[in-house]
Amino acid sequence: MIKYLVRRTLGWLLMIVVATNVTYFLAWSFLDPRSNYVGRKPPVTPEQIENLLRPRNLDASVPLLDRWWAWFTGILLRWDWGVSPTGGSVNDQVGFRMWVSAELVLGATIIMTLLGIWIGVYTASRQYKLGDRIWQGISIVTLNINIIVAGLAVVILAINFNNWVGVRVFYVTGSSTEGVTGFFPVIIDALQHLALPTIALVVTGYAGTHFLQRSLLLDNISADYVRTARAKGLTKPQAIRRHALRTSLIPVATQVAFSIPAIFTGGILTETIFAWQGMGRYFLTTINGNDVHGVVAVAAFGALLTAIGALLADITVVVLDPRVRVS
């Protein structure tokens, strides 16, 4: 098992290096840092632009391979991912924003996954009964709700609730309040900011897991090994919990593991609605600002999360499927 994970890790590390370097060349093909200084009042001369961009390794007049080598050696020797066209450190931005996104995304992902699995098991064990039909109807509705609509609805409800109780229970924007100190006050403040975007993400995201888990579980309930377990005296809930659920969880766990990168870097709308300065908004900012180094850093971050998701999926499969563990 350890040797297998080491081989997989080395393979994914190679993939990350290749994907990141390819992204660097692609980013230079459609981003132009020089355009950030065009049209300014007063005008900036070409010489001034060159003097600003060359020390930041963003001057297009320098051969591309020279720019790439300076950037690549900076990462290898100093773990320096470069600076933006305005001089901001990419390391500082990613280092701050990835924890902001992690605070938002990881909790919501865990909740929506557990909720989706629970509802999937509940509805599959009651196929075509009232509970199954009610939850299917609710999930169909939530699956088609846009995150913008869900976010705005949650914000309106929270504002009305705050006004009703006369105390600010929920914060509508931001990930934290400045000036809050102390362990418990910081935790409470974080939860007050985290509640609304988490609710919006869970409401719009659990249904996919629900339908996948229900479909897979229905296929496994009728399998021979489950019927054999029931013939040996297990009740239907026991057979589902001990045998069918274990097998049907494998594709669900794999899907969730590989969805983490997309959730991290794709949460632009959620972060915009609730004014969270996470990786999603940073990705949009880097593209709009022709920030080559920032775009490549976001791509590398996504590749790293993909590798982590793949390794987590491998570990989950080994844990859930004894046949893979034996092999």
N, C-alpha and C positions, 0 to 999 in steps of 0.2 A: 504493500500500500504506500509506504513512504517513498520507495523508489519510483513508483508510478507518479506520485504527486510531484516529485522533483523533476522528472522528465517533462511532465505537463507544464510545470512552472517555467522551466528553461525555454520550452517551445513558445509559451505566451510572452515571455520577456523578449525573445527575438521578434515576435510579431509586433510588439509595442514599438521597438526600435525602428523596424522597417516602416510601420504605418506612420510614425511621427515624422520620420525624415521625408517620406513621400508627401505628407501634408505640408511640410515646409516649402517644397518646390511648388506644390499646387497653390498655396497661399500667395506666393509671389507672382503667380500667373494671373491672379484676378484682384489683388489688393495693391494699392499704390499709396504708401505713406506720404509721398510728396503732395498729394491732393489735399491733405489737411491744411496746408499753408497757402493754397491757391485762393485768390479772391479776398484776402484779408485787407482790412483798412487800418493803417496804411499798408500798401503792398509790401510783400517780402520778396527780395531779389533772389534769383536762382542761387547765387553764391551764399546768401544767408541760409537758405533752405538746406543747401549741401552741408554747411557748417553745423547745422542743427542735427541732421540725420546721420551724417557719417560717424560721429562718436557713438551713436546708438546702433550702429550696424544696420541701418535702414536706408542707406543711400543706394538707389538703383544704378548709379553710375559705376559702382564697384562691381566687378564680376560676380555672378551669382554663386559660383563655387567658392569664391573667397568669403562671401557673406555666410554661406552655409558652414564652412569650416570654422569660422570664428564663433558662430552660434553653437555648433556641435561641441567644440572643444570647451567652450564656456560651461556647458552642461556637464560634460565628463569630469572636468577638473575642479569646478567651483559650484556645481549644481545651480548655475545662474541661467535662467530661461530668458534673459534679455529684458529690454525695457520697451515701453510703448512709444509711439511717435512724439508724445508730449513729455517723455522722460520718466513716467511712472514705472515702478518695478513690477514685473509680471509675477515674480515669486511672492511678493507681498499681497497682491490681489488674489491670487489663487489660494494662498495659505489662509487668508481670511474668509473668502467666499465659500470654499469647499466645506468648512465647518458650519457655516450658516445654512447651506443646502442640506448637509447631513442632518442637522437638527430638525429640519422640516421633512425631509424625504424619508429617512429611515423609520421614524415613528409611524408615519402615515402608511408606509409600505407594509410594515409588520401588522398594523391594525387591519388594513384592507385585505391582506392575505388571510389572516386568521378568520376574519368575518366571512370572507368568500368561501373558505373551506368549510366552515361550520354550516353556513346556509346550504352549500352544495350537498353536504352529507345529510342534512335535515330533509331537503327536498327529494333527494334520490331515494331515501328510505321511505318516503311517503308519496311515491310517484302517482300523479294525477289526482291526489287527494286535495282537500281544500288548502292546507298549508302550502303544498307545492305550487298550486295555481296562484295563490296570493303573492308568494315570494317571487315567482316568475314574472308576474305583472309589475311588481315594484322594481325588480332588477331591469326589466326592459325599459321602464321609464327613466331610471337613473343612468342607464347605459347611454341613453341618447341626450342626456343633459350636458351641454357644453360647460367647461370649467369656468368660463366667464360668467354664465348665468348662475351657476351654483355659487361661485364666489360672491357675486353681488347680492344674491338672496341671503347668504349667510351673514354678510355685512349688515344688511338692513335689519335682519332679525336680531343681531347682536346689539345694534344701536338702540332698537326699541326695548330690548331687555335691560340694557344699562339704564335707560331713562325710566323704565318701570320700577326697578329696584332702587334707583337713586344713587348707585355706586358703579364705578367703572369696573365691571367684572371681566370683560373681554376688551382687548386692544385690537383695533381694526387694522392698523398699519405698523410696520417695523417688526424687528425680531427681538428687541430689548429696549429697555428704558435707561437712559443715561443717568448716572448718579445713584443707582440702586446698589447697595452693598450688603454683605452678610449672606451666609449660605442659604438659609430658608427664604429670605426676601428675593434673592436672585432666582431661585427655583420657581417660586410662585409667579414672579414677573415673566419668566420664560414660558411657563404654562399659559399665562394669560395671553401672550402674543402668539403662542403656538396653536391654541385651540381652534381658531377659525379656519386658517388654511388647512389644518389637518382634517377637519370635518369636511371641507370642500373636496379635498383629494379623496378621502375615503368614500364619500357619497358617490362620486363619479367613477371610482376605480375598482370597487369591490366586485361589481357585477361580472366582469370578465372572468375572474377566478371562480365565482359562483357557477356560471354556466359550464366552464371547463371541468370543474370538479364534479358537477352533477352528471355530465355526459360520460366521463371516464368511470365514475362509480357505477352508473347503470350498466355499462358494458361488463364490468367485473362482477357485479352481483349475480349475473346469470352464468358466470364461468363455472367450469366443472369443479375446480378446487373449492369454490364457495359452496356449491351444492353438496359436495362431499362433507364439508365441515358442518353444514346444517344437518345432514343425515346422521352425523355422529352425535348429535344432541345439542349443538349450539343454537341459540336463538338467532333471529335475523339481525338484531343490533350487535350481538357478539360476533357473528360471522363477518359483518361489515367492518367492525372496529378492528378485529384481529387479522383479517385476511384481505378483504377487498379494498379497504381504505389504504393499507400500506402500499399496494401496487399502484393504485390510482393517484397517489400523491407524487409519484416520480415525475410525470410530465408537468404537473403543477409547480413543483419545486424548481424544475429546470426553467420553466417560463418566467417565474418570479426572479430567479437569479440573473437571467439575461436581460430582464427589463430594468434593472437598477441603473445602468448607464443612461438609458433614455430618460428615466425619471429625473436623474440628477441634472443633466444638461438640457433637457427638454421642458423644464418647468418654468418657461419664460412667462407664460400667462399668469400662472399662480403667483409667481414672485412679483410681477408687475401690479396685480390687483392689490396684494397685501404689502407692497413696498419692501420686499425682502431683497437684500443685496447678495444674491446667491450666484451659483455658476450659470444658471440659465440667463439671467440678465447680463452677466459678464460676457457670455458668448455673443449676445446681441450687440453689446457695446463694442466689443473688439472688431466685429465685422463692420459696423457703422463707422468706426474710427480708423479703418484700414490698419489695424494693429496686427501685423503678421505674427509677431512673437506671442501675443495673447491668444490668437486663433489656434496656433500650433500647440500651445500649452493646454488649451481646453480639449483639443483632439487627443493629446497624450493622456489627459486625465480620463477621458471617455474610454480610451483603449485599455488603460489600467483597470478601470471598473469592469470592463468586459472580461478581462482576464480573471479578475477576482470572482466575477459571477460564474465563469466557466468552471473554476476550481471548486467553488461552493456547490455547483450542480453535480460535479463528479463525486464529491464527498457525500452529498445527499443520496445519490443513486447507490453508492456503496453501502451506506447505512440502511437504506430502505429495502434493497434487493439482495438477499443472501446469495443468489446465483452469481451476481457480479463479484461479490466479496470472495466467494470460493474460487472463481476463475482468476 
